[in-house]
Amino acid sequence: MIKRKEYQLLYLIPAFIGFLTYGTFGLFTSPFAFWIISWISKIKFNDYFNTSASRWTLWLLLGVVLIPWKPNYRYKPSINIFGDVMHPAPSSIKLQLVNGIKECVVREGDGLSTNFYDVSSFNKTHPIYKIERHKTSKNSNTCFAAIAIQHKKKYLNFFDLFPLKELPNYATLKLDYDINTGRALRTCNYISKYDGCNAGNTW
């Protein structure tokens, strides 16, 4: 019985190491991987891998191989060549807004409906933002105006020590296209360093 308890406590070591390297994901998968290696070494490779040292060696080698594959979470900001902090979530939703307006212009040129909900770019789901009709715009009933509102404040990253992460408060992004002048007005509700809202509340 003592040996069995000691054997169970042995799994705390890979769990601890896995937690430090892979966060919550490693806390559960590392001892499981060690158990799989131990089981295979006993059943399949009795003559060569039956020693405890060999199991630990295989487990450590597996961890070294997987470390480069640790995912870089999509919400993590990056820095461009100009030294600006770039957040992928606002960058992607801006592109989605612009593509929606372009699609709307093409639809009008082809004689198709310019109803807001007929534009596929506006109907695509986004992990943080939700695109809605720009109700205060004169084009509120068409696809020539749209607004992107942040609906998600937290996210889970199981590959970090503390998986529950806070997202920045991103500004609400608006895009209003003037059919007569061909100009697009890009505005936001406040100046923000996270999503490129500049002086004058423009982006």
C-alpha positions as CSV (number, residue, x, y, z in Angstrom):
1,M,0.0,0.0,0.0
2,I,2.8,2.4,0.8
3,K,4.5,1.7,-2.5
4,R,1.2,2.4,-4.3
5,K,0.8,5.7,-2.6
6,E,4.3,6.7,-3.4
7,Y,3.7,5.7,-7.0
8,Q,0.6,8.0,-7.1
9,L,2.6,10.8,-5.5
10,L,5.2,10.4,-8.3
11,Y,2.7,11.9,-10.7
12,L,2.8,15.2,-8.9
13,I,6.2,15.8,-10.4
14,P,5.2,15.7,-14.0
15,A,2.0,17.6,-13.1
16,F,4.0,20.4,-11.5
17,I,6.5,20.6,-14.4
18,G,3.7,20.5,-16.9
19,F,1.9,23.3,-15.1
20,L,5.0,25.5,-15.2
21,T,5.6,24.9,-18.9
22,Y,2.1,24.5,-20.4
23,G,-0.1,26.0,-17.8
24,T,-3.5,24.4,-17.0
25,F,-3.2,22.3,-20.1
26,G,0.1,20.8,-18.9
27,L,-1.2,20.2,-15.4
28,F,-3.5,17.5,-16.7
29,T,-1.7,16.2,-19.8
30,S,1.8,15.9,-18.4
31,P,1.0,13.2,-15.8
32,F,-1.3,11.5,-18.3
33,A,1.6,11.4,-20.8
34,F,3.9,10.0,-18.1
35,W,1.3,7.3,-17.3
36,I,1.0,6.3,-21.0
37,I,4.8,6.1,-21.3
38,S,5.0,3.9,-18.2
39,W,2.2,1.6,-19.4
40,I,3.8,1.2,-22.8
41,S,7.2,0.6,-21.4
42,K,5.8,-2.2,-19.1
43,I,3.7,-3.9,-21.7
44,K,5.6,-3.5,-25.0
45,F,9.2,-2.9,-24.1
46,N,10.0,-4.9,-21.0
47,D,13.6,-5.6,-21.9
48,Y,14.7,-2.1,-22.7
49,F,12.4,0.6,-21.2
50,N,11.4,-1.0,-18.0
51,T,13.6,1.2,-15.8
52,S,12.3,4.3,-14.1
53,A,15.1,6.4,-15.6
54,S,14.1,5.4,-19.1
55,R,10.5,6.4,-18.6
56,W,11.6,9.8,-17.3
57,T,13.9,10.3,-20.2
58,L,11.2,9.5,-22.7
59,W,8.8,11.9,-21.0
60,L,11.3,14.7,-20.9
61,L,12.2,14.2,-24.6
62,L,8.5,14.4,-25.4
63,G,8.2,17.7,-23.6
64,V,11.2,19.1,-25.3
65,V,9.7,18.2,-28.7
66,L,6.4,19.8,-27.9
67,I,7.6,23.1,-26.4
68,P,8.2,24.8,-29.8
69,W,4.6,23.8,-30.7
70,K,3.1,25.7,-27.7
71,P,0.5,28.0,-29.3
72,N,0.9,31.7,-29.3
73,Y,-2.6,32.8,-28.4
74,R,-4.4,34.9,-30.9
75,Y,-5.3,37.8,-28.5
76,K,-1.7,38.4,-27.6
77,P,-0.6,41.8,-28.9
78,S,2.4,42.2,-31.2
79,I,4.7,45.0,-32.1
80,N,5.2,46.1,-35.8
81,I,8.3,47.6,-37.4
82,F,7.3,51.1,-36.3
83,G,7.1,50.1,-32.6
84,D,3.3,50.3,-32.5
85,V,1.4,47.8,-30.4
86,M,-0.9,45.8,-32.7
87,H,-3.9,43.9,-31.3
88,P,-5.1,41.3,-33.7
89,A,-8.8,41.5,-32.7
90,P,-9.4,45.1,-33.7
91,S,-7.2,44.7,-36.8
92,S,-9.3,41.8,-38.0
93,I,-12.7,43.4,-37.3
94,K,-11.6,46.6,-39.1
95,L,-10.8,44.5,-42.2
96,Q,-14.2,42.8,-41.9
97,L,-15.9,46.2,-41.7
98,V,-14.1,47.5,-44.8
99,N,-14.7,44.3,-46.7
100,G,-18.4,44.6,-45.9
101,I,-18.6,48.1,-47.3
102,K,-16.8,47.0,-50.4
103,E,-19.2,44.1,-50.8
104,C,-22.1,46.5,-50.4
105,V,-20.8,48.8,-53.2
106,V,-20.4,45.9,-55.5
107,R,-23.9,44.7,-54.8
108,E,-25.3,48.1,-55.6
109,G,-23.3,48.2,-58.9
110,D,-24.7,44.7,-59.8
111,G,-28.3,45.9,-59.0
112,L,-28.6,43.6,-56.0
113,S,-30.1,44.3,-52.6
114,T,-28.2,46.7,-50.3
115,N,-29.9,45.4,-47.2
116,F,-27.5,45.2,-44.3
117,Y,-28.1,41.5,-43.6
118,D,-27.5,40.5,-47.2
119,V,-23.7,41.3,-46.8
120,S,-21.8,38.1,-45.9
121,S,-18.9,40.0,-44.4
122,F,-21.2,41.5,-41.8
123,N,-22.7,38.1,-40.9
124,K,-19.4,36.4,-40.2
125,T,-18.8,35.7,-36.5
126,H,-15.9,37.2,-34.7
127,P,-14.5,36.0,-31.3
128,I,-14.6,39.4,-29.7
129,Y,-16.7,41.8,-31.7
130,K,-20.3,41.8,-33.1
131,I,-21.1,43.8,-36.2
132,E,-24.5,45.5,-36.1
133,R,-26.5,48.1,-38.1
134,H,-25.3,51.7,-37.6
135,K,-28.6,53.0,-36.3
136,T,-27.7,56.7,-36.0
137,S,-26.4,56.8,-39.6
138,K,-28.6,58.1,-42.5
139,N,-27.7,54.7,-44.1
140,S,-28.9,52.7,-41.1
141,N,-31.2,50.5,-43.2
142,T,-28.5,49.7,-45.7
143,C,-25.1,47.9,-45.8
144,F,-23.3,51.3,-46.4
145,A,-23.0,51.7,-42.6
146,A,-22.0,49.3,-39.9
147,I,-20.8,49.3,-36.3
148,A,-18.6,46.8,-34.5
149,I,-19.2,46.4,-30.7
150,Q,-17.0,44.4,-28.3
151,H,-19.1,41.7,-26.7
152,K,-16.4,39.6,-25.0
153,K,-14.3,40.8,-22.0
154,K,-12.5,37.6,-20.9
155,Y,-11.1,34.5,-22.6
156,L,-9.5,31.2,-21.6
157,N,-5.9,30.4,-22.5
158,F,-5.2,26.9,-21.1
159,F,-1.6,27.2,-22.1
160,D,-0.8,29.9,-19.5
161,L,-0.3,29.6,-15.7
162,F,-3.5,31.6,-15.1
163,P,-5.9,30.6,-17.8
164,L,-8.6,33.3,-17.4
165,K,-7.4,36.4,-19.1
166,E,-8.8,39.9,-19.2
167,L,-9.2,41.6,-22.6
168,P,-8.6,45.3,-23.1
169,N,-11.6,47.5,-23.4
170,Y,-11.6,48.1,-27.2
171,A,-13.4,51.1,-28.6
172,T,-16.6,50.7,-30.6
173,L,-15.7,51.0,-34.3
174,K,-18.0,52.7,-36.9
175,L,-17.8,52.8,-40.6
176,D,-20.2,55.0,-42.7
177,Y,-19.9,55.2,-46.5
178,D,-21.2,58.3,-48.4
179,I,-22.7,57.1,-51.7
180,N,-22.6,60.6,-53.2
181,T,-18.9,61.4,-52.4
182,G,-17.5,57.9,-52.3
183,R,-15.8,58.7,-49.0
184,A,-15.9,56.4,-45.9
185,L,-16.1,58.0,-42.4
186,R,-14.3,55.8,-39.9
187,T,-15.0,56.8,-36.3
188,C,-14.9,55.3,-32.8
189,N,-16.4,56.3,-29.5
190,Y,-13.2,57.2,-27.7
191,I,-9.4,57.4,-28.3
192,S,-7.7,54.1,-27.6
193,K,-4.2,52.9,-27.9
194,Y,-5.3,49.3,-28.4
195,D,-7.3,49.7,-31.6
196,G,-5.8,52.7,-33.3
197,C,-8.5,55.2,-32.6
198,N,-6.7,58.6,-33.1
199,A,-7.3,62.2,-32.2
200,G,-10.8,63.2,-33.5
201,N,-12.0,59.7,-32.7
202,T,-11.1,58.3,-36.1
203,W,-9.4,55.2,-37.2
